[in-house]
Amino acid sequence: MLKIGKYTVEEIKTGTFALDGGAMFGIIPKPLWEKTNPPDEKNRIQLGARCLLLQSDSKKILIETGIGNGWDDKFNSIYKVNQSENNLFISLKEKGIAPSDITDVILTHLHFDHVGGAVIFEDGKPLPTFPNANYFVQKEHFEYSQNPSEKDKGSFIKNRFVPLAEDGVLNINDNDQFDDEISFIKVYGHTIAQQLIKLSDGNQTYLYAADLIPFYSQIPIVYLMSYDIYPLKTIAEKNKYLSLAVEEDWKIIFGHDPNIAMATIQKTDKGFAHKELFNELK
């Protein structure tokens, strides 16, 4: 089990879904991306929804909530949602964790595949999935989510997060530090003020890269999603944080890679690439 400072860190698998491979890889030709991310008959590629569970003597923190459930048949069909083997509740139960045990939920951003599990529906009413938890998101991002661009407004399903604010459990702040081990890095290429999660105890550092680098196959700088609202900012941000990963020996944790949990990074003559791949956190 991974240990960072006062926390143990474990992976929480919450099922899979699928998005169009061309949309996920932007300008990269299909013959290149399909080598690592094979598409189905509708050109969709599989995405995981990897959350993290951090536990200390006083805290049980969930990073991300996955796509969640309670979606209609049309949604599940379009996005090929598959939670037959695991979902948020099953994975937490396997760790001996009940929803009421979670003390904090850190959301990188409010797109439906990251915040979908933050609420449950009872008689059609959305309620916090984790009744005793404080939820955290960047203020700048929350404000943007209330009036997003035409390009990405479909990614913000408001009944998955606005009820948290209405119930007073959504901590909307501009902090860059949660505690000694957990800090936030704001990035702006994918969406406004997405917060990457940096986990460090001074001896080892991990970066939960969220939608800056969803898959290990998107480590190369120009392997970008067409969903990014400012792709040139994504390029600059990837350059910055992959450089730090090389210089300071960070491990990058992938939120959407269905198979590869994390990687170390190297700089080659062709640019950034993975150095070592890991199927689990270590």
ZINORJO-V843137 format. One record per helix or strand. SS is the DSSP state (H for helix, E for strand). FROM is the first residue (numbers start at 1). LEN is the number of residues. If there is no record, write none. Layout:
ss:SS from:FROM len:LEN
ss:SS from:FROM len:LEN
This chain:
ss:E from:2 len:3
ss:E from:7 len:14
ss:H from:21 len:5
ss:H from:30 len:4
ss:E from:44 len:12
ss:E from:60 len:4
ss:H from:73 len:6
ss:E from:82 len:1
ss:H from:88 len:7
ss:H from:99 len:3
ss:E from:104 len:3
ss:H from:112 len:7
ss:E from:119 len:4
ss:E from:125 len:4
ss:E from:134 len:5
ss:H from:139 len:7
ss:H from:153 len:3
ss:H from:158 len:3
ss:H from:162 len:5
ss:E from:170 len:4
ss:E from:177 len:1
ss:E from:182 len:6
ss:E from:194 len:7
ss:E from:205 len:4
ss:H from:216 len:3
ss:H from:231 len:18
ss:E from:251 len:3
ss:E from:262 len:7
ss:E from:271 len:8
